Amino acid sequence: MATAAVQRGAKGIRANSPMDVSAIKEAVNVPVICLMEDRNPEYVAYITTTHKQIDDLAAAGADLIAIDSTRVSRPVPLNPY
């Protein structure tokens, strides 16, 4: 799908997991924008909520990583990384 999107003019691809990031980076040469959705009834934040998720996405080759930086409940405090 990433290859088809780039062939049709996409300038970047959004990915949702380290496995997806790795596969997309092998297939195309555009920036990969990443996040991990973490829906949990114990907290409100759900977009890349932990440092481990950030580390995993970065290790997979993510060019940009989206996080939920709002002041809502989360599994770990939002501190400068």
C-alpha positions in Angstrom: 0.0 0.0 0.0 2.9 2.4 0.8 4.4 1.8 -2.6 1.1 2.5 -4.3 0.6 5.6 -2.3 4.1 7.0 -3.2 3.5 6.1 -6.9 0.4 8.2 -6.8 2.2 11.1 -5.2 2.3 10.7 -1.4 5.1 12.6 0.2 5.0 10.6 3.4 3.4 7.6 5.0 1.7 7.2 8.4 2.5 4.0 10.2 1.1 2.5 13.4 3.7 0.0 14.7 7.4 -0.7 14.6 6.8 -3.7 12.3 5.0 -1.5 9.9 7.7 1.2 10.0 10.4 -1.3 9.2 8.4 -2.8 6.2 7.5 0.7 4.8 11.1 1.9 5.1 12.3 -1.0 3.1 9.6 -0.4 0.4 9.7 3.4 -0.2 12.0 6.4 0.3 9.7 9.0 1.8 9.4 10.1 5.5 7.5 7.7 7.7 5.3 9.4 10.4 4.5 7.0 13.2 2.4 6.6 16.3 1.1 3.7 18.4 -2.5 3.7 19.5 -2.8 2.5 23.1 -6.5 2.5 24.1 -6.8 1.6 27.7 -9.8 2.4 30.0 -7.4 3.3 32.8 -6.2 6.5 31.2 -7.3 9.0 28.5 -4.1 9.5 26.4 -3.9 6.9 23.6 -1.3 8.1 21.0 2.2 6.9 21.8 1.9 7.0 25.6 5.2 5.5 26.8 8.9 6.0 26.4 9.2 2.3 25.3 6.8 2.9 22.4 8.9 5.9 21.4 12.1 3.9 21.6 10.6 1.0 19.6 9.4 3.3 16.8 12.7 5.2 16.7 14.6 1.9 16.5 12.4 0.8 13.6 13.4 3.9 11.7 10.6 6.3 12.2 11.3 9.7 10.8 8.7 11.5 12.9 6.9 10.2 16.0 3.5 11.6 17.1 2.7 11.6 20.8 -0.4 12.7 22.8 1.0 15.7 24.6 -2.2 17.0 26.1 -2.8 17.3 29.8 -4.9 14.1 30.3 -4.4 11.0 32.3 -1.6 8.7 31.0 0.3 5.6 32.1 3.5 7.5 32.8 4.1 11.2 33.4 4.8 13.4 30.3 8.3 14.6 31.0 10.8 16.0 28.5 12.4 13.1 26.6 
